[in-house]
Amino acid sequence: MAKYIVYAVASASWVLGEYEASSKEEAEKMAEDDDKAEWIQSLCHQCASNVELGDCYKVEVEETE
């Protein structure tokens, strides 16, 4: 018999910023060029012992009111 560690793989999201633009593509480009956009996130010490964050692999843009 062997022992196994089983992982749950999930995604996370956070707001990079809010941008006024004429299209979703333009808003995404503005976020990419924004020095204040926080592309990297971290967890507190306690959570980091149980959860590992990966890199951003996809950007989604949502229109607001």
C-alpha positions in Angstrom: 0.0 0.0 0.0 1.2 3.5 -0.8 0.3 6.9 0.8 -1.1 9.7 -1.3 -1.6 13.4 -0.8 -4.7 14.6 -2.6 -4.9 18.3 -3.7 -7.8 20.5 -4.5 -7.0 22.8 -7.4 -8.9 26.0 -7.5 -8.6 29.5 -9.0 -8.8 32.8 -7.3 -9.4 36.4 -8.5 -8.8 39.9 -7.3 -9.5 43.3 -8.7 -6.6 45.0 -10.5 -8.4 48.3 -10.8 -11.3 50.1 -12.4 -10.7 51.8 -15.8 -12.8 54.0 -18.0 -12.3 52.7 -21.6 -14.1 52.3 -24.9 -13.7 48.5 -24.9 -12.8 45.5 -22.8 -9.5 45.2 -24.7 -8.6 48.8 -24.0 -9.4 48.4 -20.3 -7.2 45.2 -20.1 -4.4 47.1 -21.8 -4.8 50.0 -19.3 -4.5 47.5 -16.4 -1.4 45.9 -18.0 0.2 49.4 -18.2 -0.9 50.5 -14.7 2.1 50.5 -12.3 -0.4 50.6 -9.4 -2.1 47.3 -10.5 -1.3 44.6 -8.0 -0.6 41.5 -10.2 0.9 39.4 -7.4 -1.0 38.5 -4.2 0.0 36.7 -1.1 -1.7 34.9 1.8 -1.2 35.4 5.6 1.2 33.1 7.3 -1.5 30.7 8.6 -3.2 30.4 5.2 0.1 30.1 3.3 0.8 26.9 5.3 -2.2 25.3 3.6 -2.7 27.1 0.3 -0.3 27.8 -2.5 -1.1 30.6 -4.9 -0.1 30.3 -8.6 0.6 32.9 -11.2 -2.1 34.9 -13.0 -2.9 32.8 -16.1 -6.0 34.7 -17.4 -7.4 38.2 -17.2 -11.2 38.8 -17.3 -12.8 42.1 -17.9 -16.3 42.9 -16.6 -18.3 46.0 -17.6 -19.6 48.0 -14.6 -22.4 50.5 -14.4 
